[in-house]
Amino acid sequence: MPDESILSDSFVRELMNVGDVDIVVGVPTYNDARSVGQVVQAVRAGLLKYFPRERSVIINADGGSRDGTQDLVCAAAISDINATSDIRALRTLHSITTQYSDGPASGIALHTILAGAELLQARACAIVSPESTTLEPEWIERLLGPVFRENNELVLPVYRRHKFDGLLIRNLVYPMAKALYGCAVREPYPADFAFSGELGSQFLAQDIWNQEQGRRGTELWMTLWAANGRRKLSQTFLGTKTRREDAPSDLVGAMRETAGTLFDSLDAYLPVWHSTPEPVHAPCSGCEAAISEEPSRLNRKRLFDMFKFGVRELDPVFLSILSSETHDELKGLASLPEERFSYSGEFWARTVYEFATAYHKAVIGRDHIVQALVPLFRGRVYTFLTENRDSSAEQVESRIEELSQAFERQKPRLVELWNGGK
């Protein structure tokens, strides 16, 4: 039965008025009026061009916007009444919106969209970010086409990014997911992705929605769940991914969503990473060079200073989390002058695994553990920027793979610590 508990009565009535559909495109929002209109118009154009015979609906799950976001989404609807000569719609295209409580939270938005898609018995569902201002109509075909044509269950994006964009993905999520689960997808924490209706219903039935994974980092959790379940995954090249200039930057929040989700997954998938999992098969369609080589705008000096300050201020916390050997090495690293500083991939992997073990054992509050990783991540990013300052796209990719290998080499240390070693 559809999980209607998260859906308001009025929204259920709207969904029932829509009737069964083939495609749901979900747009989670919170105060995105500056960009969401452009995004949903591109979604509409993509549905009309590439899926003119399918019954489609755009579902907006909003976390409490006060800037007219929901009105802009609803404006994408097309009916027989408002169709014009330049719109060749073979079917009515519904665009409906609901505002969920306890938000904003991306996981609650995804839960809402999943429940709506199941109620409508959708064959396929795509999620698009309201910040994807470079979204083109072709993205809709590239995301949903592999579900319809090739029976893929989860379709993940590949973007052309700046070489210093997505630093948490490249320095933590990707190498750790690859080393532990054999999951080498480029964007394991996707903003734009698609999945079959059946996979969505099965994920909806998972017991995570009253837990932290059901609020934050849910998209990453869904990728790990599908990968470890050996579902049929694929990747598709979408194009350039940019970030809205006014988009908020919250490194602590991002660390909770990424490191927190990864650390939680270690308990859920213990048998997988304790063994040597087979690589996850996720072929990429249309993939090409995914890195642009424009100069970085990041302030390396500030990152270095914040790393040193964080190590000094959080020393009692690190004493609780890290082994004495790693703690001493970290203090020695923080004492170095900037020109000699290097937070190596090998040491970073060991640090992360000790944090993961401390999180598992809850040596202090888990949220404090995750937050304490932030200044150390800044030190790692400083080194990544320095090493790749003049690097080509190929060299950057090579260093990311080297970091993945470091996480792989340090994996026995994680197993040893997990099993009670010191």
Steps between C-alpha positions, in 0.01 A plus 500: 500500500623854431652679798250782529583589861735778390249644250240753606135427422482793258810380314366145477185644340713688248690183417180304457374766259815446294447123479756238409809628317806366323748764620544707814760777509559611856633844586591552868510870589553752775501871409621431146299764313815640336564179307210256521294659222781449251552143619136389478458658158797294378343191659173573323676546166686172549183306579318645202786435259617157608198344670199653319285186529574421864277625777717729710478712811741740670480471879645777711577411864562832674656551843315821586599758239382858545621642170243370254694187404188283490314735267786484250489121499125490444542731200662212309168313472342454158137415438274499195376839614832683517686321220635737238619453145865467606423218746433166331388299800326172423388476863428730789816569703421549867725699729393485864655605827483414868665642807626246749552558872820479707703639214696594314668161466593333172413157638145603591461651154618176339269298726208716391582460130549124535164463675329707232665302218389172656144624542497594130658163407770678299723283282795736543595798713765768463616744767643834389659766716354852491860624501579322170481820298693339214230233466397452138204305356745227393574425865149356538556255216848407624367428849174325416594339169723232659214402732253458213732364229748288697307415816758668721384533857711799610653757266766727649645817346845589376567871461770718353624676813774742595797295617461640853125458521345213696794476741314294759399249234851473358691490829261299714183351353633361173824344632333355811201356312732348241740351755231354728217408263657488154270789405697718260219721369604862442210657687397267784314790664293612199301818461343391170421131453231253391371161605233247412165510672567155644833604650340813644228293668757263647708787634185656642443179697841522672508571872690828484237769490487560875879499523763756410557336159139584417564871550853573383728322255206289379608510136844365594334232713282402202808462278679282755185294556458437127871432446529255789177334387660446158219681322537600136684834508618724221651845464412762243689812395282808544732792428632794696403523865517841664406622843277800550714789623255581779470136611582462870828334596486288815801270536386366837160410356661343194732296722201370697331394177807331351728372778203437730324292235817309410574425865143379556527275196789308656264342753231432239737334251755342732515164314568680171801709597644235732542288186638602161195605300488469124508836320154646446413493130378847396578569131500862392312622193643792306770569756781734408762710673331607820736769627556858390834663576410857591697662785384436856336776701549321831718669764764241587661715771169527683449123480847444648440746784161349582655153506766607751246685713264200501775256600600726789147569624366143466800316641301348794243369250768348279648326804166319539472408131848423370762246593802644680716443192261682267441776754874564535545501123213746462651740754835475326333576168327806644832634628657511154535827307277536199774435245572156652142399574346195329199301622571185299229273363632211709477698824162643404357151440634381837351807669159444343493133599585584861218754500266236355593256777454763769159578349406131508607470864343840587804595710345848520187646339486389138417845371806638682713234329376599155545871570855441622590359158432838336830677584698188402316491168611859445860386544445222248338742254793739536731218392270394214492857368876534530576170328260571213549874459663460158373150421316394188159335519666161451744563785218601734311180416818299557549652846139425595559137406823501703300620799251216448791257508617655827156435650526143371845450655383635836189280507666224710562765764128579505414130539753467782366803687140389445578161650647653814858572402690810603 
